[in-house]
């Protein structure tokens, strides 16, 4: 019987079937951030239990800490300092690798894990964060868990799990100029719906995926949870190996060569059967943007806002202050944000900077860039990208989840209209009653310059 990539990783990590129909799965890597990881570590400590393998647990500061230049353990989130210091104390106590507040390796967990080669093809990776699926871009089975599961994984290196179904999404065609991985995945979510992959592990495949660089693949996998996939993954290839090779936690020397040889076998076999197959042609896509309060509320940027189809979509229209038939390109923005685990990597900043260079942010627009990691920030500063942003009027921040979610403390203002590279546009996600429009870095950059929603190609025409 032919196997899918997902089958292979599952079988390699299945310790034993359990009586309730689930399987006991071995966990290779556990990533913990200060918001929920600190809670899990504290619980383990209070129960007097020990950590099974401290070398496989990685502690990151990214969710709560501020992103201001002079940041410290003090945060804008009430009690945030307690989370940070508790997380640090536990990491030190248990001798866990720690990526601390202003370390040169600090950053958003899903950005630094690939940088450090903590994630590797074929591994199982868990973290109490729903966008852990980002790391499936490296051929790992990576998914978000809760704090209680994190406690279990800390103590046992295992989790009990009912095997999800498998779905392959094959991306075909040729994307038009200006259409990015973010545009493609937003269009895909709009096509499948926000619940379109409930209960599935999605494998992205096809010529479009093969052509993507690793950071575009990460954007694709990052948003799989936005159409309710258990997680997503992509078969590793030479691009994957090249991205990981320099990471401190990557195998070295002969072990690296042997690992690459083994990783090449991590792909779905020719006759492997998936529970569902979807083919999605990207050729006709245009730059995408969300109009409502779910990632599935998306349209081509030049299309009119659709009519309400039920009470939920009417509520979304009301919340966003929009009407049927409106063109988003006629709406002014209050703020523009480039950051988050979706679009804060060096390639994202380079593309946005190309659009911004020599121009100014529109009057009245708050424009913010938050690099995904200190490594990304350092690389951008080495290339002069920070100067391009700052000279245009953007704030240049330190890495963190920042305004991707309000619970971290930083936020935009009441009912402000924000164009953002983040992954969620839920009500009040970025601040009290904030109206968030999800888009690519290119679209966010162009909109910041014009002070209204606009595609980068439209900017060039003006």
Beta strands, then each sheet from edge to edge (+ up, - down):
strand 1: 14-17
strand 2: 23-26
strand 3: 29-33
strand 4: 57-60
strand 5: 97-99
strand 6: 124-127
strand 7: 141-144
strand 8: 158-161
strand 9: 165-172
strand 10: 200-205
strand 11: 231-233
strand 12: 276-281
strand 13: 288-290
strand 14: 298-300
strand 15: 335-338
strand 16: 366-370
strand 17: 395-397
strand 18: 417-420
strand 19: 435-438
sheet 1: 1+ 2- 8+
sheet 2: 5+ 4+ 3+ 6+ 7+
sheet 3: 11+ 10+ 9+ 12+
sheet 4: 13+ 14-
sheet 5: 17+ 16+ 15+ 18+ 19+
end
